Structure formats: C-alpha cells, structure tokens
Amino acid sequence: MVFEFFVLQPLERSEMSIQTAFILGAGLGTRLRPMTNSRPKVLVPILGEPLIFRTLDYLLSYGITRFVINTHHLAHVFDIFFGGHHGEFSYRGAPLFLIYEPILLETAGAVRNARPWIGEDPFLVVNGDIVTNIALTRLLEASDKDDASVILGLRPGPPQVGLDIRTGAVLDFHNKLHKNGLSYFLFASLYVLRPEIYQWIPSSGPFRMMSVFWQLLAQNKRIAGLILDPGFWSEVGNRVAYLQVHQDLISQDASNKLVKSQISAGVELRGFCAIGENCEIEPGVILEDTIIWDKAKISSGSHLCRCILCDRVQVAGDFSDRDFYPG
C-alpha cells in the first residue's frame, strides 16, 4: 500500500553536496515502553515497516548515499534487521555503519564518537524517531550558501528556536535570552553540521548538542535556521503519538486499514487498524484503532480498542488502551 503524500521524486545524487546522514538510534525509548522492551525505538513498526527503514528510504530519495547510525539499547536487534554482524552493512546498496555506544553519549558525544565514519564533510543529522516527508532539498543545499557551523531545519510549532527572519540567524532557544524581534519555531530534528563542530565537543564522555549550540551563541558564532517547506511531520515519542501517526497515515487511504496477514471471515476492522505479517486473527474478532505487529494471535470473539500488540503475543478477551508484549 502506497500513501500518495509519501511518494518522493528521487534526485540525481550528484545534485546534492551532502552525502552522509547520521541517524540517532541509540535512545532507550523509555516513553514507548513496553514496546521498546523487544525493539529499539527506531525499529518499532510504522504500518508494518521498521521506522528507520522509512527514514532511510526518505533520505535516499534526496541523494544521501551513506548512513551512520549510533546504537545502544538492544543493539543486537539492529544486526538482525539489517542482516550480518555489527559494524558495516548496506541498505539498498548504500553503505551503512552501526556504531555501538557502551554508554549513552548524548547527541554531541555520539557525533564525536562517529567522526571516523561520518568523515570531514558537512553532514545531515536526523533524529531517528520522526516520520516525515518534508522536502529536504533547500536544507541540503544550504551548506553551499551559508558558512554557519550549524543549519537547523525549522517548522511551525511550539516555540523552541528563536530566529531572526531578516538574517536567518538563530539567536535564542526556548526564549531563555529574552531577545526582542525574534520569531520562534519548532526544531524539526533535521539539521546540517559542518566538521568544525567537532572543536566544540569535548574529546570524551557524554555531551549534549544543545550545550554546543549555547557555546556557539556565547562566542557569537553563527547558527543558521531554515524554515522548511510544509509537509507531514510527526515525532513518535510516546504511545499517544505512536497511535496518532498511524491514524494520520492510514487516514490517507480510503480503506482506513493496513493488513499484511490473512484474517478469518467475520473479523471486523473499525477506525484505523494495522496488522503485521504472519498474524492469526480468528473469527468474530473486532479490532478498533488497534496496531498489531508480527506473528500475533487473537482468539475468537475478542474485542480490542486502541490496543498495541507487539511481536508474538497471544490475546483473548475484551481490552481497551492496553499494550501486549512477550514475557
């Protein structure tokens, strides 16, 4: 099933100067538990497909040719999904590197740790828990036109980043400096970094990227902000957001459902539902606004409303707003 607003026109790779994307994949996914008890957050399925696969396809369509992903929580599961042993992989022919962090290094520390794989050219950083189809062309091209060490992708939303519209300079975050004349935008979790950013990151240990940004502002170094084109954007940060992104995506299809398994006659699907592969849904089951991963079994006569079933669970009975997971 293809959702029209996720159809992206591939670009010629030579058109884009930025070739490498660093995807943040090491988070614990605490707010998504118990879903993240068995999968890292960026591998939870969105419409039956691991979230990070959607991200990789999105970036490939804009000419990104190399991927670096940091891992920590359930790192071995990445190896299973990408096939092979931890280290060097590929995705649709593009080199992909999984960089394991024994301790979480925060974003800036993770960037520093991955430097040997990222290289010494400008690169794109992407939070691994977003679903988007926002056009990236202008952000990727901005590094050729703006010598800022950081170029933040911005979009309308809660006021996080203070931007001087006239100059394109970011001058505040969360209105902490109380500067006049700024317009505030949501940080879209997409940004370009130049290699000189490494000099602002300590040589070891965890370090937050926001601390880097404050250092740059304190030294009057330019941070640029670019208001991105409109498009779909959602952060899959918690259970409510996980259900909402499914509702938003599924609503683009007239059938309001995604089914990858054979289901028995007499099964009723209401609202937005997604059913993964190799599931067994017995007769008389009613599913309402419910997301089912792979290899789940639901017994005859069950009624599930706003439930999430993780891989390989068995459910019988009537439940609302419940999560089911192995163990």
N, C-alpha and C positions, 0 to 999 in steps of 0.2 A: 504494500500500500504506500502510495507516494502522496505527501501533502504538498500542494502546489506552492505554498509560501516557503517551503524548504528546498525548492528546486533552484539551484545556483548555477550560473553560467561559468564554467571553468575558464580561467585566464591562461594565456600563454605564460609559462613560468619565467621566461626571460623578461616579462614586463615588470616584475617585482624585484626590487633590490634586496628585500629581506627574505631570506630563505629558511631561517631556523625559527621554530617556535618552542618555547619552554612552557610546558603544561604542569601546573601544580596539582599533583596527585597524591601527596603524602598525608593529607589530613586524616584525622581519626574518624570523622563523620559522626561525632557524638550526638548531634541533634537529629540524626537519621536512625539512631538505634531503635529497634533491634535489626533493622535492615542491614546495617553495616557490621553485624556480627559475623556474617559469612562472606561479604564482598566489601572491598574498599569503596568509598563513596562514589568515586568516578567510574566504577564498574557496575553500579546499580542500573537495572534496565529502564530505559525510557522507550515505551512502545516496543518492548521486546528486544531492544538493542542496547548494549552497554553504552552508557552516557559518553564515555571517552571516544568510542567509535564514531559517534555523531560529531564530536568535536574535531576529530582527525579528518573526517570527510569534509567538514566545513572549511577547515584550514587548507586542505589540499585544493579545494576549488578556487582558492585565492593565491595559488602558486607557491605555498610553503612546501619545501622539499625535504626538510629534516626535522625530526621531532626528538625532544629530550623531555623525559617525564621523571619527576622525583617520586619515590615510593617510600613507604614506611609501614603503615598498618596493613597487615595481610599481604605483604609484598609478594609472596609466592603465588598469589592468585593472579597477579599480572602475568607471570610466566605462563600460567595455564591458558589465559585468554589470548595471549599473543603467540604462544607456542614456542617451546625451546627452553633454554636456560637463561638465568638472569644476566643481563648485560646488553648485548647488541641484537636487535631484532629489525624487522621491517614491517611496514603497513602499506599495502597496495603498492609495493615497490619502493617506498620512501624509507630511508634509514631511520630507525627509531632506537633510542637509547634509554634504558631504565636505570636510574641512578638511586640506589638504595641508601637511605639515611638511617643508621642505627638509632640515632636520637633525632627528634624533630628539630630542624634548623631554622624554622620560620622562613618567610619568603626570601629576604635578602640573603640569609645564610645559605638557603638552598640554591640561589642563583650563583653565589660564590663557589659552592661545592661542585656545581655542574659546569663551571667555566671550561674545563678541558674539552667537554663535549659541545658546549654552546659555541665556543670559538671567540674570535675577536672582531666580529662584525656586529652591526646593530641586529637586534633580535626582538621577536614578539613574545610577550608573556601573557598567558591565558590562565585564569582560574579554572580549574577542572570541573567545577560544579555549576557551570552556566549552560543553558540551552539558548541558542540564538541563531538568527540568520541575518543580523545586521551587516550591511556592506562594509568590508574592511579596506577597500581599495585606497581611500583617502588616508586612512591611518598608516597603512604600509608605505604609501608614497611620501608621507610627511617627513620621514627621516632624510629624504633627499633635499628637502626645502627648509628644514628647521634644524639648527645645530644644538637644540636642547638635549641634555643628557637623558631626559625622560619626556615622553609624549603620552599623555593619558587620554584614553578614549572615554568620552563623557556622553551622558544621555539624560533627558528629563527624569526627575525623580526626587527622592528625599535629598535635602541639601547636604552634600558631603564635600564637594570640591569647589572652592571659590575661584572663579575665572574672571580675568579682565578681558571682556569681549573685544576691546579695541586692539589689544596686543597679542591675544591668545596665550597670555601667561597665567599660570596657576599661582596664586599668591596666598592662599589660605586653605585650611582643611577644617571642616565642621565649625566654621566661624570662630575658631579659637583666638584669632588675632584681631577680630572685630574691625576688619578693614572696610572702608566705605567704597561704594561703587562697583562691587563685585556681584556677579551672577553665580548662583550656586546650582550645581548639577550632581547627579548620581554618577559615581565611578562605575564604569561598565565592566570592570575586571578584564579589560583588554588594554595593553599598553606596550609601547616600544621603549627599549633601553639601549643606550649606546655603551660600548665597552668601558668608557671612562667611569661608569657607575661603580666598577669594582673598587676604585680607590676610596670610596665612601663606606665600604663594608669591612668590618674587622676581619682579620685573617683566620679566625677560628670561632667556633661556637654559634649558637643561635642568634639571629639578628632580624628585626622586623623591617620590612621595606618602608613603612611609614617613618621610622627613625631616620632612614636615608633621606626621605623627602624633606623632613624638618631640617636636617643638616644643610641640604641644598638651599633651602629658603634662607636659612640663617647666614649663609655665605653669599647671598644674592646671585645664586646660580639659577639659570632659567629652567623651569619646569613648564612644558607646554601642555595645553589642553585642547583637544579637538572634539567638537560636538559631532557625534556620529549621526549618520543618516537614520531615519526611523526604521524600525523593524521589530521582529519578535525578540524578546529578551526575558529570560527568567532565571533566577538563581534557585537551584534545588538544594536549599539549605536545611529544610526540616520536613516533617511528614505532611503538613498542610501544603507546602509548596510543591512537594512531590505529587500529591494528588491534583493540585491545581494545574501543573504543567501538562499532565495527561489530559485533563479536561480541555485545556486550551488547544492542544494539538489534535485531539480526537474530534473536537467540535468542527475542525476544518473539513472533516469527511462526513458525507451525508449519512453513512450508516452508523456513526457515533460508536464504533467499536473496532477493535483490532483483535483478530482471532488467529493464532498460529497453530492451534490444535483442533483435532476433530472433536466435536462435542455431541452429546447424545441428543436425540429428538426430545422435545419438550423442555429444553433448557431455555430460560428466559433471560435476556440481557436488557437491562434498563440503564438509561443515562449513559455515562462514559465507562466503558469496560475495556480492558486489555488482557488477553490470555496468551501466555507464552507457549513454548514448544513442549510437546510430549506430555500434555496435561490430560487428566481423565476427569471429565465433568459428567456425572451420572444424571439420569432422567429426573425431571422435577426440580432441578436446582434453579434458584433465582439469584442472579448477580446484579447488583445495583451500585454503580460508581465504584467499582472494585478492580484492583490491579493484581494480576496473578503472574508470577514468574514461571520458571520452567519446572516440569515434572511434578506438578502439584496434583492432588486428588481431592475431589469434593464429592461427598456422599449424597445419595439421592435424597431429595426433599429439603436440602439445606437452603438457607436464605442469608446471603451476605450483603451488607450495605456498608459502603465506604471502608472496605477492608483491604489489606495488603497481604498477599500470601507469597512468602519467599520460596526459594527452590526446595522441592522435595518434601513439602508438608502435606499432611492429610487433615481434612477438616470435615466435621459432621455437625450439623445443628444450625441455629439461627444466631447471627452475630452482627453487631454494628460497631464501626470505628475500632476494629481490632486488627492487630498485626500478628501474623503467624510465621514462625521461623523454626528451623530444625533445632532439636535439643530441648 
